[in-house]
Amino acid sequence: MEIIRIILPIVLFCLTVVYIIKTVNKKAKEDNENNEEDSEENNYMSEGMAIGMGLGTAIWVAFGLENLAIFTGIGMMIGIVVGMNIKK
């Protein structure tokens, strides 16, 4: 039971990351075909935020600590910073 508690969040997080990467690549190809300028930002802030929240939650589950909100918030902030620094 303890091994499932450790492995399940990692597997779910990895599946989420793969889905987000595939979605971003598909969207980038569509944007390149349309070649239109939008009012959208040219970084991966929202994708980084989602991945960071998932990673923070996975760390919380793996360590079995008390405060979920702290780890989710820390993961979200790290994801936002990383996503803002990566340009499309």
N, C-alpha and C positions, 0 to 999 in steps of 0.2 A: 504494500500500500504506500509505503514511503517513497518508493521509486516512481510510482505513478504521479505522486504529488510533485516530484522534481521534473520529470520528463514531460508531462502534459502541457504545462505552460510554455515550455520551450518549443514544443511541436506546434502548438497553436500560434505562437508568435512567429515562427518561421513561415508557416502557411500564410499568415497575414502579410508579412514582408514580401513574399513572392507575389501575392495578389496585387499589392500596391505597386510593385515594380513593373509587373505586366501592364497594369492600368496606365501608369505613367508613360511607359514606352508606346503604348497604343495612342495615347493622347498626343504625345510628341510627334508621332508620325502623321496624325491627322492635322496637327498645326502646321507641320512643314508642307503638307500638300495644299492646305488652304492659304498659307503664307499671308495671313492677315494679322495686323496689329490689334490687340485687344487692350482693355484696361486692366488685364490680369497682370499679376506680378510675375517676374521672370526668375522665380526661385521655387524651391521645394519645401516651403515652410509648412504647409498643411500636411503634406506627406510625412515630413519629419516629425511633426507633432503626433500624428497617429502612431508611428513606429515607436517613438519615445514613450508614449503612454502605455503601449503594449509591453515594452521592455521593462518599464517601471513596475507594472503589475506582475510580470513574470518573476522579477527579482523578489517582490514582496511575497509571492506564493512560495517560491523556492526557499526563502529563509524563514518563512512562517512568523514574521514579525507582526507587530500590533497595528501600525498606522498605514493603511492602504493609501490614504490621500497624500501622504508625504511622498511615497515612492512614485505614485502616479504623477504628481506635480513635478518632482525632480526630473523624471523621465521625459515629461512633456517639455519642460524648459530646455533640456539638453537637445531634444529632437528639433525644437524650433530653431535653436542656435545653429545646429548642424545644417538644417534645411535652408536657412537663410543664407548660409555661406556657399551653398552649391547652386550655381547658376544653371538655368535650363539651356 
